[in-house]
Amino acid sequence: MFLEIEKINKYYGEGENRNHVLKDVTTGVEKGKICVLLGPSGSGKSTLLNIIGGIDEADGGNIIIDGAKLEDMKEKQLSLYRRKHLGYVFQMYNLIPNLTVKENIEVGAYLSDSPLDLNELLNTLGLWEHKDKLPNQLSGGQQQRTAIGRAIVKNPDILICDEPTGALDYNTSKEILQLIEKVNKQYGNTIIIVTHNDAIKNMADKVVHLHDGRIRKEYDNENKIPAEQLEW
């Protein structure tokens, strides 16, 4: 198993306000697969994603990526690991406003020892003709494509997507999901998508349902369909 999640526990708050957010969460994802973490708001899915990505620390349990335990890494090692092996795509894009599309993506390339070819990636993302535009000259979908480009240009082992379609309309959401699918097939990255949109699970290789901090159901999706066929 490429990504192993072992008995992860997480608490927030102190005393009477102490909240048990993740409760012995155990699962795993094989290399090169798409995994969807599905659940309602407050289910713990984004917290789990942040722990997998090394942004937050668990209060118990282990995250093991390709044999490396995140818990054993010192802060400098963890920072280097995040930089070299993990790519992040967020709901609100987080682009640098005074940099062009190409320059925003180059920011990601500078963090990698073996970045993807920038011009080829711009074509893959459908951004070649927009490469010299600033973020405020782009549609929401184009901004999210740029954010995906910035994350994927590093050629990360794992691409982490936190509600990547949450700020987009239906048609643009499907375009972004098709792009994520294309990136997975073309570059072979392991992809984890957090969403509350039940339909997105149908494009995944593995589905993990979280509710109230626990895994209520998980399964390998034997009836996976292309993102372009998703409906909600």
KOLZA-633717 format. One record per residue (C-alpha): x, y negated, z; residue in one letter. Coordinates in pm, 1 decimal. Each point is the difference from the previous one (the first is absolute). Layout:
<rs>
u:X, v:Y, w:Z, residu:a $
...
</rs>
This chain:
<rs>
u:0.0, v:0.0, w:0.0, residu:m $
u:152.1, v:-334.3, w:-108.3, residu:f $
u:-187.6, v:-216.4, w:253.6, residu:l $
u:-76.7, v:160.6, w:336.3, residu:e $
u:-219.5, v:-170.5, w:259.4, residu:i $
u:17.0, v:177.0, w:336.0, residu:e $
u:-229.9, v:-75.9, w:295.1, residu:k $
u:6.8, v:-376.9, w:-42.8, residu:i $
u:-148.7, v:-197.9, w:288.8, residu:n $
u:-38.1, v:-376.2, w:21.6, residu:k $
u:-134.6, v:-227.7, w:272.9, residu:y $
u:-73.7, v:-371.3, w:3.7, residu:y $
u:-62.0, v:-215.1, w:308.2, residu:g $
u:62.0, v:57.7, w:368.1, residu:e $
u:-195.2, v:123.1, w:301.6, residu:g $
u:-377.1, v:0.7, w:-43.5, residu:e $
u:43.4, v:-143.0, w:-350.7, residu:n $
u:228.5, v:282.9, w:-111.8, residu:r $
u:-132.0, v:138.9, w:-328.1, residu:n $
u:100.6, v:341.1, w:-134.3, residu:h $
u:14.4, v:-80.3, w:-374.2, residu:v $
u:157.5, v:320.4, w:-137.8, residu:l $
u:-51.9, v:335.7, w:170.4, residu:k $
u:237.6, v:287.3, w:-86.4, residu:d $
u:-16.3, v:-66.7, w:-373.7, residu:v $
u:174.0, v:281.7, w:-188.3, residu:t $
u:12.1, v:42.1, w:-377.9, residu:t $
u:241.5, v:-6.3, w:-293.8, residu:g $
u:41.0, v:-95.0, w:-365.0, residu:v $
u:197.1, v:179.7, w:-269.7, residu:e $
u:249.2, v:-189.7, w:-216.1, residu:k $
u:-145.4, v:-177.2, w:-302.0, residu:g $
u:-362.6, v:32.2, w:112.6, residu:k $
u:-268.7, v:-263.6, w:53.5, residu:i $
u:-152.1, v:6.9, w:349.2, residu:c $
u:-303.4, v:-205.9, w:101.0, residu:v $
u:-52.5, v:-90.2, w:366.5, residu:l $
u:-371.3, v:-61.5, w:23.5, residu:l $
u:-204.0, v:-140.5, w:284.7, residu:g $
u:-213.2, v:-287.2, w:126.9, residu:p $
u:140.5, v:-318.8, w:150.0, residu:s $
u:158.1, v:79.0, w:336.8, residu:g $
u:65.7, v:366.2, w:-80.3, residu:s $
u:377.6, v:-45.2, w:34.9, residu:g $
u:93.6, v:45.3, w:-364.9, residu:k $
u:194.4, v:-326.9, w:-41.2, residu:s $
u:177.1, v:57.6, w:332.1, residu:t $
u:107.4, v:343.8, w:-121.4, residu:l $
u:117.5, v:-151.4, w:-328.9, residu:l $
u:210.2, v:-258.0, w:186.8, residu:n $
u:160.1, v:274.2, w:209.3, residu:i $
u:80.1, v:205.9, w:-310.6, residu:i $
u:154.1, v:-313.1, w:-150.9, residu:g $
u:210.1, v:-74.7, w:306.0, residu:g $
u:-177.3, v:-333.2, w:55.3, residu:i $
u:-147.9, v:116.8, w:330.5, residu:d $
u:122.2, v:255.2, w:254.1, residu:e $
u:-191.8, v:301.3, w:124.5, residu:a $
u:-38.5, v:59.4, w:373.7, residu:d $
u:44.3, v:371.3, w:-56.6, residu:g $
u:64.1, v:246.3, w:-279.4, residu:g $
u:223.7, v:1.1, w:-305.9, residu:n $
u:6.4, v:-128.5, w:-356.6, residu:i $
u:240.4, v:202.7, w:-214.7, residu:i $
u:71.1, v:-108.8, w:-358.2, residu:i $
u:209.7, v:238.4, w:-209.6, residu:d $
u:151.7, v:144.2, w:317.3, residu:g $
u:81.3, v:-338.3, w:160.5, residu:a $
u:-172.0, v:-81.4, w:331.5, residu:k $
u:-95.2, v:-367.0, w:21.5, residu:l $
u:3.1, v:21.7, w:380.6, residu:e $
u:372.6, v:86.3, w:-3.6, residu:d $
u:91.9, v:-310.8, w:-199.2, residu:m $
u:133.9, v:-313.8, w:164.5, residu:k $
u:-148.8, v:-330.5, w:-113.0, residu:e $
u:270.9, v:-67.4, w:-258.0, residu:k $
u:-35.4, v:350.5, w:-143.6, residu:q $
u:-378.0, v:-32.5, w:-6.7, residu:l $
u:18.8, v:-335.8, w:-175.8, residu:s $
u:234.3, v:144.9, w:-261.8, residu:l $
u:-225.6, v:302.3, w:-42.8, residu:y $
u:-309.6, v:-215.8, w:-54.2, residu:r $
u:189.0, v:-213.3, w:-249.2, residu:r $
u:134.1, v:286.8, w:-206.1, residu:k $
u:-269.6, v:267.8, w:21.7, residu:h $
u:-338.3, v:-165.0, w:57.6, residu:l $
u:-211.5, v:-228.9, w:-218.0, residu:g $
u:-297.1, v:-196.2, w:136.8, residu:y $
u:-313.4, v:-126.7, w:-175.6, residu:v $
u:-239.3, v:-208.7, w:209.3, residu:f $
u:-356.9, v:-117.7, w:-49.4, residu:q $
u:95.4, v:-369.3, w:-21.5, residu:m $
u:301.3, v:35.5, w:-238.5, residu:y $
u:248.6, v:-207.3, w:211.3, residu:n $
u:174.5, v:-141.6, w:-306.9, residu:l $
u:252.9, v:-283.7, w:24.0, residu:i $
u:-193.1, v:-297.6, w:-143.8, residu:p $
u:291.9, v:-188.3, w:-157.0, residu:n $
u:143.3, v:304.2, w:-180.3, residu:l $
u:-117.4, v:130.9, w:-337.5, residu:t $
u:-139.9, v:349.3, w:-51.9, residu:v $
u:339.6, v:123.1, w:-116.1, residu:k $
u:180.1, v:-166.0, w:290.6, residu:e $
u:-245.6, v:141.7, w:255.9, residu:n $
u:68.9, v:349.2, w:-131.6, residu:i $
u:375.4, v:-66.3, w:-5.6, residu:e $
u:-17.1, v:-63.8, w:375.3, residu:v $
u:-79.1, v:370.3, w:38.2, residu:g $
u:273.3, v:101.1, w:-244.5, residu:a $
u:266.5, v:-175.9, w:209.0, residu:y $
u:-83.0, v:232.3, w:291.5, residu:l $
u:83.3, v:317.2, w:-192.4, residu:s $
u:321.2, v:172.8, w:-103.5, residu:d $
u:-179.4, v:157.9, w:-297.0, residu:s $
u:-287.5, v:-227.9, w:-109.9, residu:p $
u:-221.6, v:81.0, w:-295.9, residu:l $
u:53.0, v:-185.2, w:-326.8, residu:d $
u:-179.0, v:-331.9, w:52.5, residu:l $
u:-109.7, v:-59.0, w:-360.0, residu:n $
u:-130.9, v:354.3, w:-35.5, residu:e $
u:-193.2, v:-38.7, w:325.7, residu:l $
u:-153.6, v:-331.1, w:-110.7, residu:l $
u:-130.6, v:179.5, w:-309.2, residu:n $
u:-129.5, v:294.5, w:203.7, residu:t $
u:-185.4, v:-241.7, w:228.5, residu:l $
u:-147.4, v:-195.5, w:-291.4, residu:g $
u:176.1, v:-315.1, w:122.4, residu:l $
u:250.2, v:-71.5, w:-276.4, residu:w $
u:-195.3, v:-294.1, w:-141.0, residu:e $
u:-53.0, v:-138.5, w:350.6, residu:h $
u:358.6, v:42.8, w:122.3, residu:k $
u:75.1, v:-376.2, w:12.2, residu:d $
u:-323.8, v:-100.8, w:176.5, residu:k $
u:-27.7, v:-97.1, w:365.5, residu:l $
u:-239.5, v:190.7, w:230.0, residu:p $
u:-258.8, v:-283.5, w:-4.8, residu:n $
u:-23.6, v:39.2, w:-378.1, residu:q $
u:-101.7, v:366.6, w:28.9, residu:l $
u:-325.6, v:184.3, w:59.6, residu:s $
u:-37.5, v:212.4, w:313.5, residu:g $
u:66.5, v:314.8, w:-200.0, residu:g $
u:315.9, v:-145.9, w:-154.7, residu:q $
u:121.9, v:-104.5, w:344.4, residu:q $
u:-55.7, v:352.2, w:131.9, residu:q $
u:182.3, v:143.8, w:-303.2, residu:r $
u:291.5, v:-229.2, w:86.7, residu:t $
u:-9.9, v:118.5, w:362.0, residu:a $
u:7.1, v:362.4, w:-118.8, residu:i $
u:292.3, v:-87.9, w:-226.2, residu:g $
u:192.9, v:-154.2, w:288.3, residu:r $
u:-55.9, v:317.1, w:205.9, residu:a $
u:69.0, v:254.9, w:-272.4, residu:i $
u:306.6, v:-165.8, w:-161.1, residu:v $
u:201.9, v:128.3, w:297.4, residu:k $
u:-89.5, v:352.0, w:-116.6, residu:n $
u:-107.1, v:88.9, w:355.1, residu:p $
u:-58.5, v:354.6, w:121.6, residu:d $
u:-336.2, v:-107.4, w:142.4, residu:i $
u:-234.5, v:-271.6, w:-124.7, residu:l $
u:-228.7, v:-117.5, w:281.3, residu:i $
u:-322.1, v:-171.3, w:-108.1, residu:c $
u:-217.0, v:-164.4, w:266.7, residu:d $
u:-347.0, v:-70.9, w:-146.2, residu:e $
u:156.1, v:-87.2, w:-339.6, residu:p $
u:-340.7, v:-70.0, w:-157.2, residu:t $
u:-162.3, v:-163.4, w:303.9, residu:g $
u:10.4, v:-354.3, w:-144.0, residu:a $
u:-91.9, v:97.4, w:-356.9, residu:l $
u:-320.9, v:43.1, w:-199.1, residu:d $
u:-114.1, v:340.6, w:-128.3, residu:y $
u:157.0, v:-8.9, w:-346.8, residu:n $
u:329.2, v:-145.6, w:120.0, residu:t $
u:9.0, v:254.0, w:285.4, residu:s $
u:-24.2, v:283.6, w:-250.6, residu:k $
u:279.3, v:-154.2, w:-208.0, residu:e $
u:225.6, v:-13.5, w:307.3, residu:i $
u:-82.0, v:359.5, w:95.7, residu:l $
u:80.7, v:111.2, w:-354.5, residu:q $
u:329.3, v:-186.6, w:26.1, residu:l $
u:83.9, v:171.3, w:331.0, residu:i $
u:-80.5, v:332.9, w:-165.8, residu:e $
u:222.3, v:-89.1, w:-297.8, residu:k $
u:287.4, v:-98.9, w:229.3, residu:v $
u:-32.0, v:332.7, w:183.5, residu:n $
u:15.7, v:199.4, w:-324.0, residu:k $
u:277.3, v:-207.3, w:-157.9, residu:q $
u:234.3, v:-41.4, w:297.0, residu:y $
u:-98.4, v:289.7, w:229.5, residu:g $
u:-32.1, v:-204.7, w:319.0, residu:n $
u:-197.9, v:140.7, w:292.6, residu:t $
u:-294.6, v:-237.1, w:46.0, residu:i $
u:-210.0, v:-60.4, w:309.9, residu:i $
u:-315.1, v:-208.3, w:-40.3, residu:i $
u:-199.0, v:-127.0, w:297.0, residu:v $
u:-359.9, v:-85.2, w:-86.6, residu:t $
u:-354.3, v:-6.4, w:130.8, residu:h $
u:-130.5, v:57.4, w:-356.2, residu:n $
u:-118.2, v:362.1, w:-5.0, residu:d $
u:17.2, v:27.3, w:-381.1, residu:a $
u:378.1, v:-48.2, w:-11.4, residu:i $
u:54.6, v:336.9, w:168.7, residu:k $
u:-100.0, v:170.1, w:-324.4, residu:n $
u:323.8, v:-106.2, w:-174.9, residu:m $
u:220.3, v:133.6, w:281.4, residu:a $
u:191.2, v:326.0, w:31.6, residu:d $
u:-59.3, v:-1.7, w:375.6, residu:k $
u:-272.3, v:-165.9, w:208.3, residu:v $
u:22.7, v:-74.5, w:372.7, residu:v $
u:-315.1, v:-126.3, w:176.1, residu:h $
u:69.5, v:-198.0, w:317.7, residu:l $
u:-265.9, v:-92.1, w:252.6, residu:h $
u:53.8, v:-149.3, w:344.9, residu:d $
u:373.1, v:67.8, w:-15.2, residu:g $
u:-28.5, v:368.3, w:-86.4, residu:r $
u:13.1, v:201.0, w:-319.9, residu:i $
u:-354.2, v:127.9, w:-46.2, residu:r $
u:65.7, v:171.8, w:-331.4, residu:k $
u:285.8, v:49.0, w:-245.2, residu:e $
u:27.9, v:198.5, w:-319.6, residu:y $
u:183.7, v:41.4, w:-328.5, residu:d $
u:-219.4, v:-134.5, w:-278.8, residu:n $
u:-45.0, v:277.2, w:-256.1, residu:e $
u:-246.5, v:-208.4, w:-202.6, residu:n $
u:215.1, v:-308.2, w:-52.3, residu:k $
u:-128.8, v:-237.6, w:-269.4, residu:i $
u:175.0, v:-283.9, w:-188.7, residu:p $
u:-30.6, v:-345.0, w:155.6, residu:a $
u:-178.8, v:-130.0, w:-308.2, residu:e $
u:-290.4, v:237.8, w:76.4, residu:q $
u:-52.0, v:-122.3, w:356.7, residu:l $
u:-334.9, v:-159.2, w:74.0, residu:e $
u:-140.2, v:-174.2, w:307.2, residu:w $
</rs>
